[in-house]
């Protein structure tokens, strides 16, 4: 289980357009929003990522970078980026499922073709949304077993404004006896 204020697992994946994403060296002023998505086969992911694309400039204004990552190979990741007309949001691909498990993501098995007629991979990770500090510690995390009912990016932007303005610490860090 990932713990707030503790170092997250390392994370390196290739980026669409070339180069590598390395969370440890992302170089953001206030952190990185890492959005793990199910893959091209998921119509809910496309809608969700379109919202993240729209909000990416707002995160950037606050010193926060964004990235969307899946276990899809490059061609499927590019198809998703094209589908949502991504220009600001970075896309990482080829996430090893062992690394997805390190992040606490749930893994699902294929059910064949989805409602939009795209074949699910044999195995893929379910959604997760994380805000990671420049020191690579967990600030915020949300992990799901299903593609439904995800955190709203507009609320996360608003929460960042509050957190920045009040020097609000990551919460949920207590690990002692209860």
Helices and strands as residue ranges (DSSP letters): E 12-15, E 20-22, G 23-25, E 31-36, H 43-61, E 64-69, H 74-83, E 90-93, H 97-102, E 107-109, E 123-125, E 128-132, E 138-143, H 153-166
